[in-house]
Amino acid sequence: MTETNENQSQQGETVTLYEAIGGDAAVRALTRRFYELMDIVPEAARCRAIHPPNLSGSEEKLYEYLTGWLGGPPLYTDKRGHPMLRRRHFAAPIGPAERDEWLLCFVRALEETVPSEGLRKIILEPVTRLAHHMQNQE
């Protein structure tokens, strides 16, 4: 996911979602808020439980991944190779509850950090599909 027709400058240049939401600072804010919410929202307890006690490593990986996924620098792939997200998460039991709790935190973080409703919708649809793809338990 790197470009949208909705996000083009007046000169006809394509603007990535990364640029449209505010670049590095916006992706940092989104990932920081996501993990803050995971730590404090009682409705996310099962999702929080499958993460390590210290969330800083998880936050950094999500920041790197989202940066490239949104059309910014390919930080994750440069550092870690192909994401293989489902494979990398297979050790964590992700059922419908964990998936939905992850999405709850992501939606809230997105709403709090990305002012444009249109951009949030563009981002949320594939993120929701990805969350469903990550589920590995019934």
C-alpha positions as CSV (number, residue, x, y, z in Angstrom):
1,M,0.0,0.0,0.0
2,T,1.8,3.1,-1.1
3,E,-0.4,5.4,-3.1
4,T,-4.0,6.6,-3.4
5,N,-5.8,8.4,-6.2
6,E,-7.5,10.6,-3.5
7,N,-4.1,11.8,-2.4
8,Q,-2.6,13.7,-5.3
9,S,-1.0,17.1,-5.2
10,Q,-2.3,19.9,-7.5
11,Q,0.7,19.3,-9.8
12,G,-0.5,15.7,-10.4
13,E,2.2,14.2,-8.2
14,T,1.3,11.1,-6.3
15,V,1.4,11.4,-2.5
16,T,1.9,8.3,-0.4
17,L,-0.3,7.6,2.6
18,Y,2.9,8.0,4.6
19,E,3.2,11.6,3.4
20,A,-0.5,12.3,3.6
21,I,-0.8,11.4,7.3
22,G,2.3,13.4,8.3
23,G,5.3,11.1,7.7
24,D,7.6,9.8,10.4
25,A,6.1,11.8,13.2
26,A,2.6,10.5,12.4
27,V,3.6,6.9,12.2
28,R,5.5,7.2,15.5
29,A,2.5,8.8,17.1
30,L,0.2,6.1,15.8
31,T,2.3,3.2,17.0
32,R,3.1,4.8,20.3
33,R,-0.6,5.4,21.0
34,F,-1.6,1.9,19.8
35,Y,0.7,0.2,22.4
36,E,-0.3,2.7,25.1
37,L,-3.9,1.7,24.5
38,M,-3.1,-2.0,24.5
39,D,-1.5,-1.5,27.9
40,I,-4.5,0.4,29.5
41,V,-7.7,-0.7,27.7
42,P,-9.3,-3.4,29.8
43,E,-11.0,-4.8,26.7
44,A,-7.6,-5.5,25.2
45,A,-6.3,-7.7,28.0
46,R,-6.2,-11.0,26.0
47,C,-4.3,-9.3,23.1
48,R,-2.0,-7.7,25.6
49,A,-1.3,-11.0,27.3
50,I,0.2,-12.6,24.1
51,H,2.7,-9.7,23.9
52,P,6.0,-9.5,25.8
53,P,6.0,-7.6,29.1
54,N,8.0,-4.8,27.6
55,L,6.2,-3.5,24.4
56,S,9.1,-1.3,23.1
57,G,10.4,-4.0,20.7
58,S,6.9,-4.7,19.4
59,E,6.3,-0.9,19.0
60,E,9.5,-0.5,17.0
61,K,8.7,-3.4,14.7
62,L,5.2,-2.1,14.0
63,Y,6.6,1.4,13.4
64,E,9.1,0.0,10.9
65,Y,6.5,-2.1,9.2
66,L,3.8,0.6,8.9
67,T,6.4,3.1,7.7
68,G,7.1,1.0,4.6
69,W,3.6,-0.3,4.2
70,L,2.3,3.3,4.0
71,G,4.8,4.2,1.4
72,G,7.7,5.6,3.4
73,P,11.2,4.2,3.7
74,P,11.3,0.3,3.8
75,L,12.7,0.2,7.3
76,Y,11.3,-3.2,8.2
77,T,12.4,-5.0,5.1
78,D,15.8,-3.3,5.1
79,K,16.4,-4.4,8.7
80,R,14.5,-7.7,9.0
81,G,13.8,-9.0,5.5
82,H,10.4,-10.0,4.2
83,P,7.7,-9.4,6.8
84,M,6.2,-12.9,6.7
85,L,3.7,-11.6,9.3
86,R,1.6,-14.6,9.7
87,R,4.6,-16.9,10.1
88,R,6.3,-14.6,12.5
89,H,3.2,-14.4,14.7
90,F,2.3,-18.1,14.5
91,A,3.7,-18.8,18.0
92,A,1.2,-16.4,19.5
93,P,-2.3,-17.8,19.8
94,I,-4.4,-15.3,17.9
95,G,-8.1,-16.1,18.1
96,P,-11.1,-13.9,17.3
97,A,-10.9,-12.2,20.7
98,E,-7.2,-11.2,20.3
99,R,-7.8,-10.2,16.7
100,D,-10.7,-7.9,17.6
101,E,-8.9,-6.5,20.6
102,W,-5.9,-5.6,18.4
103,L,-8.2,-3.9,16.0
104,L,-10.0,-2.0,18.8
105,C,-6.6,-0.5,19.8
106,F,-5.6,0.2,16.2
107,V,-8.9,1.9,15.4
108,R,-8.7,4.0,18.5
109,A,-5.1,5.0,17.9
110,L,-5.8,5.8,14.3
111,E,-8.8,7.9,15.2
112,E,-6.7,9.8,17.8
113,T,-3.6,10.4,15.5
114,V,-4.9,10.7,12.0
115,P,-7.3,13.6,11.7
116,S,-8.6,12.8,8.2
117,E,-11.6,10.4,8.2
118,G,-10.9,9.6,4.5
119,L,-7.3,8.6,5.2
120,R,-8.4,6.5,8.2
121,K,-10.9,4.6,6.0
122,I,-8.2,4.0,3.4
123,I,-5.8,2.6,6.0
124,L,-8.3,0.7,8.1
125,E,-9.8,-1.6,5.3
126,P,-6.5,-3.4,4.5
127,V,-5.5,-3.4,8.2
128,T,-8.7,-5.1,9.1
129,R,-8.1,-7.8,6.4
130,L,-4.6,-8.2,7.7
131,A,-5.8,-8.7,11.3
132,H,-8.2,-11.4,10.1
133,H,-5.4,-13.1,8.1
134,M,-3.2,-13.1,11.3
135,Q,-5.8,-15.2,13.2
136,N,-4.4,-18.7,13.8
137,Q,-6.9,-20.0,16.4
138,E,-10.6,-20.5,16.4
